[in-house]
């Protein structure tokens, strides 16, 4: 069974940057499509970005142009580079891996991102 672990969250000022990592263990990482979600303080969970096993990225409209998702299969890691952060980006960020054939999904435990001056 695969396990996903997020890291890289923290407190940053508006306009700043953070890079989140989603690392996997226990299975063949390259067989998983990876998505980032976030849960806001208002308890809304929203999809942020995703990257397929063929490294095709997709973004929610409200992060397009500011966030970049990438993957390094040799390191079993997906990255979410977040630039020009806004207070409304404050949330707990989760990664989810979905197996390309079984479609079984696994979630990480989340990492807190707080954008505040």
PyMOL commands that set and color helices and strands:
alter all, ss='L'
color gray80, all
select helices_A, chain A and resi 29-31+73-75+87-89
alter helices_A, ss='H'
color red, helices_A
select strands_A, chain A and resi 3-7+10-12+18-25+32-39+45-51+57-59+67-72+77-82+91-99+105-107+111-115
alter strands_A, ss='S'
color yellow, strands_A
deselect
rebuild
show_as cartoon
